[in-house]
Every structure is written in C-alpha cells, then in structure tokens.
Amino acid sequence: MSSRHSNLILAGIVAGLVLAAAVVVLGPRALSADGFRRVVVVGDVLGQFFLLALRMIIVPLVLASVVVGITSLGDVRRIGGVGLRTIGFYVGTTALAVTLGVLVVLVVQPGVGMEHLVTQGVEIDDARMANIRAKQDINFGNLLLSFLSVNIVQALASGDMLPIIVFALVFGGILTTMGERGRPLIVLFEGLNEAMMKFIGLVMWIAPVGIFGLVVAKFGEATLQPGGLGGMIRGVGMYTGTVIGALLVHGVVTLPLVCWLLARRSPLAYAGAMFPAILTAWSTASSAATLPVTMDCVENRAGVSRKAAGFVLPLGATINMDGTALYLALAVVFIAQAYGIELGPLKVLLLFITVTLASVGAAGVPQAGLVLMVIVLNAVGLPIEGIGLILAVDWFVDRFRTAVNIWGDSIGAAFIERVICHP
C-alpha cells in the first residue's frame, strides 16, 4: 500500500473516530432512547462486518506471511553463527517486551471495573463461550498439545492459530533446504503473500466505517448506562497511559541496557544518532517506510558497518517488533480484564507464545497491530469484539510502538557488528 493510500486511510479513520465521538456525545441528546439504541445497533453491524472481513483473511495471511518470513532467511542450515545470534537477539528482546507488557497490565489493571460497561446487553454465542471456557480450562498437557493439530486442514478451517503458525514455521524451514525443487512452492507462497497484502489493503479501505461502528457500539452501550461513558473513557485512558508507559520503559530502560551490555555502546550517544529514524517512525507509524532512514542513521550517523546493517535491519523489519509485541500482550490482557475473563498462568504462557510466534513475518502487514490483535484474540479464546475498546486510541499508540520497533532493530545492528568484529 502506498504512503498516499495509507495517509488517506489514516485520515478516514481519524474522521470516523471524530464522527463516532460526536454520535456518542450528542446522540442521546438529539435522539430518543429507542432511536439512539437503533444507532448503536447499526454501528454494531458495521463493526461486525469489518471484523468478519479481517477474520476471513487471517488464516491465509498467517500461513503465507510466516512461510515467506522464514524462507527469506535462506537455507536454514546455512544461517551460521551470525544469523543465529541475530534471530536469538530478536527473539530475546521480543520476549522481554512481551513479559514487560504482561507484568505492567497485571499490576496496573486498567480494565478491571469495566465488566458491567462492556458486557451489558452483549450476547456471546454458545460456540464462542465454549471456546472461551475451553481456553480457560487449559493445563500444561493441553498447552503442549495445542502446538499441533491432528489435521492441518482442519486447523486452517477452524482458525486454530498456534498449529498453523508452527506448521508454517517448519514448512518454510523445510522449503529453504530443498534448493530448486522448493523454489516453485516458495514463489507460490510469495505470490499468495503479496495477494493477501493487496486484500488487506482493500479491507482497510472500509476500516474508517468499521472503526466508526465499533466505537459507536462499545461507547454507545456505555452511554445508555448512568455514568457509563465516563467509566469507559477512564478505562480507555488508563489503558492508553499504561501502553505508552510500558513502551517508554522498554525503550528508555530495557533496550538501552541491552545496548550497553551487549553492543558495548553508549545508549545516549546511540539514541542521538538514531533520533531521525525514531522520529520518522513515530511520524509515519511504518517500520517499512522508515527502513531507508534507519539504515542511513545506523551506517552514517552511528558508524555501524554496512555488512552488519545490511543483514540485520531488513531482517528486523520482518521478524522483530518489540513495541508491537508489548502492545499486543498488554492489550489482550486489558480486553480480558474488561470482559471479566480470568487469565491463569498457562493462559498467559499461551499468550506469550502466540504473540512471539505471530510476530514472524507480520511487520510488512498494513496496520499490523490490528491484524495481529485478531490473530491473538482468536488464539487465546477472547471476544474479538473487544477490539472496539481500543480502536479509538490505537492510531495514536501505533506511533509509539513503531518507534520502539525501530529502536530495537538499530540496537540489533550494533550488537551484530560487535559479534562480527569481536567474535
């Protein structure tokens, strides 16, 4: 999707949010109670249509993007020490980000107390409730078995994400070892991935209408209750502050420590060199669009060798999303809190694994955070409709998580240069 189209969609989303806010605030005054309820119902239909459009493309998108993400590494048997350390660095920092996000949201608990606001008048169908209960009753044996499926076609049909991701990771790795015989299949998945990118681009054109509907439905339901709108705004405000606070901790504390301990560089000096790239990432909310600026800053301002930067940064734009992973983990727990659904330790572990694995190959997806959110909510058995709680602020939070993504990628380049120069 071109930057012009992305800007148009962003403008449409902002306009949809402004219109939704006007409907929620002014609707109860301008309409009768029954009339406003009908507006809320219409908003819910529009939002559900948008969510169904996203869910419809999730399975082929995940399968194609993960396979392409793995095959882009080349023959997995020849990755070598530098490649393994790069992947290990990215997996490690992603794990730290997810852990931080979960810990912060469990301590702050921004969604606690919102249960009556989001569940009032909301009916969850029997199949969804059965899925939620099954996920709640998960134990270690079930968690281990959930990595596999008796039938991958059945997993694809039912949207069982964890086996799909595991299958795609292994299948993609095998394709890289087959030489020319595997090339036609790789080309097939590359074509499928490109087609799904275009499909998502089409779906995102209806995002302004869908997001308008979801926000009107969620906040409109709260407005129908005494003091409900204020409680909803407070809860979402706490969520926004929690996400940005956790991202700042990761970007200002965790990653600088990694920079100092592993890359042996001054975090302040390195951050100064990377400031144009971080600012560009915040402005564009796109890791892919920022990549040329990131490479320029890493090589020419920070003095990292072209060999390290050329290998690490494009790979990081594919498989490393610290900020997005932190946001996903935190947002999913927030939605669970808002719906009054308890997440036990094994459920949190399932969330951790799903977020980490789903990050592979998803950075190039337009509105990656929104698409990944649907994947993770499906995987852990939470109501997809919960996305409506956070859409009003997601466009703003997205800028902070993208900036953290770029900052993490750049530190990875400095770390790998040290590995190359001082093995």
C-alpha positions as CSV (number, residue, x, y, z in Angstrom):
1,M,0.0,0.0,0.0
2,S,1.4,3.4,-1.0
3,S,2.1,6.1,1.6
4,R,-0.6,8.2,-0.1
5,H,-3.2,5.5,0.4
6,S,-2.1,4.9,3.9
7,N,-2.4,8.6,4.7
8,L,-5.9,8.6,3.1
9,I,-7.0,5.7,5.2
10,L,-5.5,7.2,8.4
11,A,-7.4,10.5,7.6
12,G,-10.6,8.4,7.2
13,I,-10.0,6.6,10.5
14,V,-9.5,9.9,12.3
15,A,-12.6,11.3,10.7
16,G,-14.5,8.1,11.6
17,L,-13.4,8.5,15.2
18,V,-14.4,12.1,15.4
19,L,-17.8,11.3,13.9
20,A,-18.2,8.4,16.4
21,A,-17.3,10.7,19.3
22,A,-19.9,13.2,18.1
23,V,-22.6,10.5,17.8
24,V,-21.8,9.1,21.3
25,V,-21.8,12.5,22.9
26,L,-24.6,14.2,21.0
27,G,-26.8,11.2,20.1
28,P,-28.5,10.8,23.5
29,R,-29.5,14.5,23.4
30,A,-30.7,14.7,19.8
31,L,-32.5,11.3,19.7
32,S,-34.9,9.4,21.8
33,A,-33.6,6.4,23.8
34,D,-35.0,4.0,21.3
35,G,-33.6,6.0,18.4
36,F,-30.1,6.0,19.9
37,R,-30.3,2.3,20.6
38,R,-31.0,1.8,16.9
39,V,-27.9,3.9,16.0
40,V,-25.9,1.7,18.4
41,V,-27.2,-1.5,16.7
42,V,-26.4,-0.1,13.3
43,G,-22.9,0.7,14.5
44,D,-22.5,-2.8,15.8
45,V,-23.5,-4.3,12.5
46,L,-20.9,-2.1,10.7
47,G,-18.2,-3.0,13.2
48,Q,-19.0,-6.7,12.9
49,F,-18.8,-6.5,9.1
50,F,-15.3,-5.1,9.4
51,L,-14.2,-7.7,11.9
52,L,-15.6,-10.5,9.8
53,A,-13.7,-9.1,6.8
54,L,-10.5,-9.2,8.9
55,R,-11.2,-12.7,10.2
56,M,-11.9,-14.0,6.7
57,I,-8.3,-13.3,5.6
58,I,-6.4,-14.1,8.8
59,V,-5.7,-17.8,8.1
60,P,-4.2,-17.5,4.5
61,L,-2.4,-14.3,5.6
62,V,-0.7,-16.0,8.6
63,L,0.2,-19.1,6.6
64,A,1.7,-17.1,3.7
65,S,3.5,-14.4,5.8
66,V,5.1,-16.8,8.2
67,V,6.3,-19.1,5.4
68,V,7.7,-16.1,3.4
69,G,9.3,-14.7,6.6
70,I,11.2,-18.0,7.2
71,T,12.1,-18.6,3.5
72,S,13.5,-15.0,3.3
73,L,16.3,-16.2,5.6
74,G,17.7,-18.5,3.0
75,D,18.7,-22.1,3.7
76,V,18.2,-22.5,7.5
77,R,21.1,-25.0,7.6
78,R,23.5,-22.3,6.5
79,I,22.3,-19.4,8.6
80,G,25.5,-19.7,10.7
81,G,26.6,-18.1,13.9
82,V,25.8,-14.5,13.0
83,G,22.3,-15.4,11.7
84,L,21.5,-17.5,14.8
85,R,22.7,-14.7,17.1
86,T,20.6,-12.2,15.2
87,I,17.5,-14.3,15.5
88,G,18.3,-15.1,19.1
89,F,18.7,-11.3,19.8
90,Y,15.4,-10.5,18.2
91,V,13.5,-13.4,20.0
92,G,15.1,-12.4,23.3
93,T,14.2,-8.7,23.1
94,T,10.7,-9.6,21.9
95,A,10.3,-12.0,24.9
96,L,11.4,-9.2,27.2
97,A,8.9,-6.8,25.7
98,V,6.0,-9.3,26.0
99,T,7.0,-10.1,29.6
100,L,7.1,-6.4,30.5
101,G,3.7,-5.7,28.8
102,V,2.0,-8.6,30.7
103,L,3.6,-7.6,34.1
104,V,2.6,-3.9,33.7
105,V,-1.0,-4.6,32.8
106,L,-1.4,-7.1,35.6
107,V,-0.1,-4.6,38.1
108,V,-2.0,-1.5,36.8
109,Q,-5.1,-3.5,35.9
110,P,-6.6,-0.7,33.6
111,G,-9.5,-3.0,32.5
112,V,-10.7,-4.0,36.0
113,G,-14.1,-2.4,36.8
114,M,-15.2,-2.1,33.2
115,E,-17.0,-5.5,33.1
116,H,-20.5,-4.1,33.5
117,L,-19.8,-1.5,30.8
118,V,-18.7,-3.9,28.0
119,T,-21.0,-6.9,28.8
120,Q,-24.2,-5.0,29.4
121,G,-26.6,-6.1,26.6
122,V,-23.9,-8.1,24.8
123,E,-24.6,-11.7,24.0
124,I,-21.8,-14.0,23.2
125,D,-22.9,-17.0,21.1
126,D,-22.7,-20.6,22.6
127,A,-19.8,-21.5,20.3
128,R,-17.7,-18.5,21.4
129,M,-18.5,-19.2,25.1
130,A,-17.5,-22.8,24.6
131,N,-14.2,-21.7,23.1
132,I,-13.6,-19.2,26.0
133,R,-14.3,-21.9,28.6
134,A,-12.0,-24.4,26.8
135,K,-9.2,-21.8,26.8
136,Q,-9.8,-21.1,30.5
137,D,-9.5,-24.7,31.4
138,I,-6.1,-25.1,29.7
139,N,-3.5,-27.1,31.5
140,F,0.2,-27.9,30.7
141,G,-0.7,-31.0,28.7
142,N,-3.3,-29.2,26.6
143,L,-0.8,-26.3,26.2
144,L,1.8,-28.6,24.8
145,L,-0.7,-30.4,22.5
146,S,-2.1,-27.1,21.3
147,F,1.1,-26.6,19.2
148,L,-0.1,-29.4,16.8
149,S,-3.3,-30.5,15.1
150,V,-4.5,-33.9,14.1
151,N,-5.3,-32.4,10.7
152,I,-3.7,-29.1,9.4
153,V,-6.6,-28.7,7.0
154,Q,-9.0,-28.8,10.0
155,A,-6.8,-26.3,11.8
156,L,-7.0,-24.0,8.8
157,A,-10.7,-24.3,8.6
158,S,-11.3,-23.7,12.3
159,G,-8.7,-20.9,12.6
160,D,-6.7,-22.7,15.2
161,M,-3.8,-20.3,15.0
162,L,-1.0,-21.9,17.0
163,P,-0.8,-25.2,15.0
164,I,-1.0,-23.1,11.8
165,I,2.0,-20.9,12.9
166,V,4.0,-23.9,13.9
167,F,3.2,-25.7,10.6
168,A,4.2,-22.6,8.6
169,L,7.5,-22.2,10.5
170,V,8.5,-25.8,10.0
171,F,7.2,-26.0,6.4
172,G,9.0,-22.8,5.5
173,G,12.2,-24.0,7.0
174,I,12.0,-27.3,5.0
175,L,11.4,-25.4,1.8
176,T,14.7,-23.5,2.3
177,T,16.6,-26.8,2.3
178,M,15.1,-28.1,-1.0
179,G,17.0,-25.9,-3.4
180,E,15.5,-25.5,-6.8
181,R,12.8,-28.2,-6.1
182,G,11.4,-26.0,-3.3
183,R,11.6,-22.8,-5.3
184,P,8.2,-23.1,-7.1
185,L,6.5,-23.5,-3.7
186,I,8.3,-20.5,-2.3
187,V,7.3,-18.5,-5.3
188,L,3.7,-19.7,-4.8
189,F,3.7,-18.5,-1.1
190,E,5.3,-15.2,-2.1
191,G,2.6,-14.7,-4.6
192,L,-0.1,-15.6,-2.0
193,N,1.5,-13.3,0.5
194,E,1.5,-10.4,-2.0
195,A,-2.1,-11.1,-2.9
196,M,-3.1,-11.1,0.8
197,M,-1.3,-7.8,1.2
198,K,-3.5,-6.4,-1.5
199,F,-6.5,-8.0,0.0
200,I,-5.8,-6.3,3.4
201,G,-5.3,-3.1,1.5
202,L,-8.9,-3.4,0.2
203,V,-10.2,-4.3,3.6
204,M,-8.5,-1.3,5.2
205,W,-10.5,1.0,2.9
206,I,-13.6,0.1,4.9
207,A,-11.7,0.5,8.2
208,P,-13.0,4.0,8.8
209,V,-16.6,2.8,8.6
210,G,-15.8,-0.3,10.6
211,I,-13.9,1.5,13.3
212,F,-16.7,4.1,13.5
213,G,-19.2,1.3,14.0
214,L,-17.2,-0.5,16.7
215,V,-16.6,2.7,18.6
216,V,-20.2,3.8,18.4
217,A,-21.3,0.3,19.5
218,K,-19.0,0.0,22.5
219,F,-19.2,3.6,23.8
220,G,-22.8,3.9,22.8
221,E,-23.7,0.8,25.0
222,A,-21.9,2.5,27.9
223,T,-23.7,5.8,27.3
224,L,-27.0,4.1,27.8
225,Q,-26.0,3.3,31.4
226,P,-25.8,6.0,34.1
227,G,-22.2,7.2,34.3
228,G,-21.2,4.6,31.8
229,L,-19.5,6.8,29.3
230,G,-17.3,8.4,31.9
231,G,-16.2,5.0,33.2
232,M,-15.4,3.8,29.7
233,I,-13.3,6.9,29.0
234,R,-11.5,6.5,32.2
235,G,-10.7,2.8,31.5
236,V,-9.5,3.5,27.9
237,G,-7.5,6.5,29.2
238,M,-5.8,4.2,31.8
239,Y,-5.1,1.7,29.1
240,T,-3.5,4.3,26.8
241,G,-1.3,5.6,29.6
242,T,-0.4,2.0,30.6
243,V,0.6,1.1,27.0
244,I,2.7,4.3,26.5
245,G,4.3,4.0,29.9
246,A,5.3,0.3,29.3
247,L,6.7,1.2,25.8
248,L,8.7,4.1,27.4
249,V,10.1,1.7,30.0
250,H,11.1,-0.8,27.3
251,G,12.5,2.0,25.1
252,V,14.2,4.0,27.8
253,V,15.3,1.3,30.2
254,T,15.3,-2.2,28.8
255,L,16.7,-1.6,25.3
256,P,19.4,0.9,26.5
257,L,20.6,-1.7,29.0
258,V,20.8,-4.2,26.1
259,C,22.7,-1.6,24.0
260,W,25.2,-1.0,26.8
261,L,25.6,-4.7,27.9
262,L,25.6,-6.5,24.6
263,A,26.5,-3.9,22.0
264,R,29.0,-2.1,24.3
265,R,27.8,1.3,23.1
266,S,26.7,4.4,25.0
267,P,22.8,4.3,24.9
268,L,22.6,8.1,24.9
269,A,25.1,8.6,22.1
270,Y,23.5,5.8,20.0
271,A,20.0,7.2,20.6
272,G,21.2,10.6,19.5
273,A,22.5,9.1,16.2
274,M,19.2,7.2,15.7
275,F,16.9,10.2,16.5
276,P,16.0,11.0,12.9
277,A,14.9,7.4,12.3
278,I,13.0,7.2,15.6
279,L,11.2,10.5,14.8
280,T,10.4,9.3,11.3
281,A,9.0,6.0,12.7
282,W,6.8,8.0,15.1
283,S,5.6,10.3,12.3
284,T,4.9,7.6,9.7
285,A,3.9,4.7,12.0
286,S,5.5,2.4,9.5
287,S,8.7,0.3,10.0
288,A,8.9,-0.4,6.3
289,A,8.7,3.2,5.3
290,T,11.3,4.1,7.9
291,L,13.8,1.4,6.8
292,P,15.9,3.7,4.4
293,V,16.2,6.3,7.1
294,T,17.1,3.7,9.7
295,M,19.9,2.3,7.5
296,D,21.3,5.7,6.9
297,C,21.3,6.6,10.6
298,V,22.8,3.2,11.6
299,E,25.6,3.4,9.0
300,N,26.4,7.1,8.6
301,R,25.5,8.6,12.0
302,A,26.1,5.6,14.3
303,G,29.1,4.2,12.4
304,V,27.8,0.6,12.2
305,S,29.4,-1.3,9.3
306,R,27.3,-1.8,6.1
307,K,27.8,-5.5,6.4
308,A,26.0,-5.7,9.8
309,A,23.3,-3.1,8.9
310,G,22.5,-4.6,5.6
311,F,21.9,-8.0,7.1
312,V,20.2,-7.1,10.4
313,L,17.9,-4.2,9.6
314,P,15.9,-5.8,6.7
315,L,15.6,-9.0,8.8
316,G,14.5,-6.9,11.8
317,A,11.8,-5.2,9.7
318,T,10.5,-8.7,9.0
319,I,10.7,-10.6,12.3
320,N,11.4,-8.0,15.1
321,M,8.6,-6.0,16.6
322,D,9.3,-5.3,20.2
323,G,6.9,-2.4,20.5
324,T,4.1,-4.3,18.7
325,A,4.6,-7.4,20.7
326,L,4.5,-5.5,24.0
327,Y,1.3,-3.7,22.9
328,L,-0.4,-6.9,21.8
329,A,0.3,-8.7,25.1
330,L,-0.9,-5.7,27.1
331,A,-4.0,-5.0,25.0
332,V,-5.1,-8.6,25.1
333,V,-4.9,-8.8,28.9
334,F,-6.7,-5.4,29.1
335,I,-9.6,-6.8,27.0
336,A,-9.7,-9.9,29.2
337,Q,-9.9,-7.7,32.3
338,A,-12.6,-5.6,30.7
339,Y,-14.7,-8.7,30.0
340,G,-14.1,-10.1,33.4
341,I,-12.3,-13.2,31.9
342,E,-9.5,-14.5,34.2
343,L,-6.2,-15.4,32.6
344,G,-4.3,-18.1,34.5
345,P,-0.5,-18.7,34.3
346,L,-0.8,-21.2,31.5
347,K,-3.2,-18.9,29.6
348,V,-0.7,-16.1,29.9
349,L,2.1,-18.5,28.7
350,L,-0.1,-19.3,25.6
351,L,-0.5,-15.6,25.0
352,F,3.3,-15.2,25.3
353,I,4.0,-17.9,22.8
354,T,1.3,-16.8,20.3
355,V,2.4,-13.2,20.3
356,T,6.1,-14.1,19.8
357,L,5.4,-16.6,17.0
358,A,2.8,-14.4,15.3
359,S,5.3,-11.6,15.1
360,V,7.3,-13.5,12.5
361,G,6.7,-12.1,9.0
362,A,3.9,-9.8,10.1
363,A,5.7,-6.5,10.2
364,G,5.0,-5.9,6.5
365,V,1.3,-6.2,7.0
366,P,-0.6,-2.9,6.7
367,Q,-2.0,-2.0,10.2
368,A,0.0,-5.0,11.6
369,G,-1.1,-4.3,15.2
370,L,-4.8,-4.5,14.3
371,V,-4.4,-7.7,12.2
372,L,-2.2,-9.4,14.8
373,M,-4.7,-8.5,17.5
374,V,-7.4,-10.5,15.7
375,I,-5.0,-13.5,15.5
376,V,-4.0,-13.4,19.2
377,L,-7.6,-12.9,20.5
378,N,-8.6,-15.9,18.4
379,A,-5.8,-18.0,19.7
380,V,-6.4,-17.4,23.4
381,G,-10.2,-17.5,23.1
382,L,-11.2,-13.9,23.9
383,P,-14.1,-12.0,22.2
384,I,-12.9,-10.3,19.0
385,E,-15.4,-7.5,19.7
386,G,-13.1,-6.3,22.5
387,I,-11.0,-4.6,19.8
388,G,-13.7,-1.9,19.8
389,L,-12.5,-0.8,23.2
390,I,-9.1,0.2,22.0
391,L,-9.6,1.4,18.4
392,A,-10.3,5.0,19.4
393,V,-6.7,5.4,20.6
394,D,-4.9,2.7,18.5
395,W,-3.8,5.1,15.7
396,F,-2.0,7.2,18.4
397,V,-0.5,4.3,20.3
398,D,0.7,2.8,17.0
399,R,3.3,5.6,16.6
400,F,4.9,4.9,19.9
401,R,5.2,1.1,19.3
402,T,6.6,1.7,15.8
403,A,9.3,4.0,17.2
404,V,10.2,1.3,19.7
405,N,10.4,-1.3,16.9
406,I,12.9,0.8,15.0
407,W,15.0,1.5,18.1
408,G,15.2,-2.2,18.8
409,D,16.2,-3.0,15.2
410,S,19.0,-0.5,15.4
411,I,20.4,-1.8,18.6
412,G,20.4,-5.3,17.0
413,A,22.6,-3.9,14.2
414,A,25.1,-2.6,16.8
415,F,25.1,-5.9,18.6
416,I,25.8,-7.9,15.5
417,E,28.6,-5.6,14.4
418,R,30.3,-6.3,17.7
419,V,29.7,-10.0,17.1
420,I,31.4,-9.7,13.7
421,C,34.3,-7.6,14.8
422,H,34.8,-9.3,18.2
423,P,33.6,-12.9,17.7
